[in-house]
Amino acid sequence: MISLSHYQQQLDYLNKAEQQRAIPSLSHTGRYLYRDNQRLVNVSSNDYLGLAADTSLAAEFLALNNAETLRFGSSSSRLLTGNNAEIDQLEHELSEWWYLALNADHLAAHTGTAIKNDIEEKSDTASATPPFMRAALVVNSGYHANIGLLPALTKVPLATLILADKLVHASLIDGIQLSRCDYQRYRHNDHTHLRQLLAKADERYERIIIVTESLFSMDGDFADLKDLVALKQSDPRIELYVDEAHAVGVFGHYGVGLAEQTGTLADIDYLVGTFGKAMASMGAYVLCHPTVKAWLINTMRSLIFSTALPAVNHAWTRFILAKLPYYFAERQRLAELAHTLREAVAAVSTQPMQSDSHIVPYILGSNAAAMAKANELRVAGFYALPIRPPTVAKGSARIRLVINATLQDEELQALIKAL
Ligand SMILES: *Cc1c(COP(=O)(O)O)cnc(C)c1O
C-alpha cells in the first residue's frame, strides 16, 4: 500500500512555505494568454521574438507541408528507425548557420539580400576550412542535451574535473551528477573564484571542463565568454561548454547567440542551444567537433534511448531556422524594450539590477511579497510569474519579467506603471 500521508504531509509543508507548485490551466490566442477568462499580456514567456504566437507563420508552414510528406511520430530512436531526412538537413543547416556567424563581418550594415548572398557564398566555402568545423547533433530537448552530454564526454578514459557556475540550469546539474566526475561550483560569474579553483586543480586531472550558461535564466545576466576563452588559452586542459538556451535567436547578428556576439564561437568546444524558446519549436542541438559528434552517437544515452521527435517537428524547426538570421529588426526592438524595462525596474527596486537582457528580475525578497506583486500585475492585465526558492536563492523571491519583441509601447508603459 502506498503511504499517501507522507506525500500529503510534505505537500502541506510546501504549501505553508508558499512553495507548492501547480500547473496552471491556460489557453493562448495569438500573443494573448487567457487565465480564468481574463485576457493577459504574457510577460513570462520565452517566445522572445514572438514567433510562437505568430499564427501567420504556422499557416505558412502548413500550406507548404502535409500529412503525407511529414510524419507526426517517429516510432523509435534515431539510431534505429527514427531518423529522417528532416533531421539530417536540420543538422547540416545548423552547422552552416554557425559557420556563417563565425565569418560574419559584424560591423557591415547588411541588407536582407546581401545576407542571403552571404549565406550562399559562405556555405560554399564551409568544407574548405577544417580547423573551424563544427558538426551539429540534434536531440529531443535542452534537458536531453544537458543530461546526456557530460556523461558521454566523460566516458573516455581521461581524468576529468568539471567546474560549473553556481547558477547553471538544473539540467546541467543533473548532467554533472550523472557523469560521476569530480566537480566544483564557482560563485556566479566570479572568475576570480574560478581562477582560484583552476590554480588548485590537482595535476592528475587531464581535462577540465568549464560549464556555464551564456545568458542566465533567473538573473538575466551574461557570462563573460571572452574571459573564459582567455582562461582556456592559459591551460591546455580546459574545454568550454556553453548553454545558450536563452540567447539563441536573440543575440548575435545572425541570432546564433552570445558566443556569436562576443566573437567566441571558434573557442567554445560544446555549444548547446535549444529550439523551445525563441525558435518556437522543440528540441536542441550540440555544436561540436565532428569526431565528438561521432562519439556522442555512440555513448549519449539521452540520444540513444529516447524516441526521436517526429519529422513534422524538425521540418518546423528548419522553417524557423531559415528565417532566424533575418530577424534583425525584432532583435533590435527587443533590445530597446528590455533597456527601458531594466531602467524602470532599477528605479523601483531596492536591489541592484543584474540583468543585461530581456530577462528582468524584480527582486522582492519574501515569497509572500513576490506572490502579492504577481497578483497586482495580473489585475493590471499582465501574466508575470513569481519565482521562489528553491529555483532561486532563499530571500530572493522575485517577479521574473520576460519580454518579447511584440510588446507594444503602451503595454510596456502600463507594465512599468503597475510595478
Ligand atoms: C530551458 C533550458 C533548458 C532546457 O531546454 P528544454 O528544451 O526546455 O528541455 C536547458 N538549459 C537552459 C539554460 C534552459 O533555460
The ligand as an SDF file (V2000), in Angstrom:
LIG
                    3D

 15 15  0  0  0  0  0  0  0  0999 V2000
   15.0960   25.8260  -20.8760 C   0  0  0  0  0  0  0  0  0  0  0  0
   16.5060   25.4520  -20.6250 C   0  0  0  0  0  0  0  0  0  0  0  0
   16.9630   24.1530  -20.8650 C   0  0  0  0  0  0  0  0  0  0  0  0
   16.0320   23.0400  -21.2040 C   0  0  0  0  0  0  0  0  0  0  0  0
   15.6570   23.0830  -22.5310 O   0  0  0  0  0  0  0  0  0  0  0  0
   14.3290   22.3330  -22.9650 P   0  0  0  0  0  0  0  0  0  0  0  0
   14.4240   22.2670  -24.4460 O   0  0  0  0  0  0  0  0  0  0  0  0
   13.2050   23.1600  -22.4680 O   0  0  0  0  0  0  0  0  0  0  0  0
   14.3620   20.9830  -22.3160 O   0  0  0  0  0  0  0  0  0  0  0  0
   18.3070   23.9030  -20.7300 C   0  0  0  0  0  0  0  0  0  0  0  0
   19.1670   24.8610  -20.3390 N   0  0  0  0  0  0  0  0  0  0  0  0
   18.7550   26.1060  -20.0610 C   0  0  0  0  0  0  0  0  0  0  0  0
   19.7330   27.1350  -19.6330 C   0  0  0  0  0  0  0  0  0  0  0  0
   17.4110   26.4360  -20.1710 C   0  0  0  0  0  0  0  0  0  0  0  0
   16.9920   27.6480  -19.8770 O   0  0  0  0  0  0  0  0  0  0  0  0
  1  2  1  0
  2  3  1  0
  2 14  2  0
  3  4  1  0
  3 10  2  0
  4  5  1  0
  5  6  1  0
  6  7  2  0
  6  8  1  0
  6  9  1  0
 10 11  1  0
 11 12  2  0
 12 13  1  0
 12 14  1  0
 14 15  1  0
M  END
$$$$
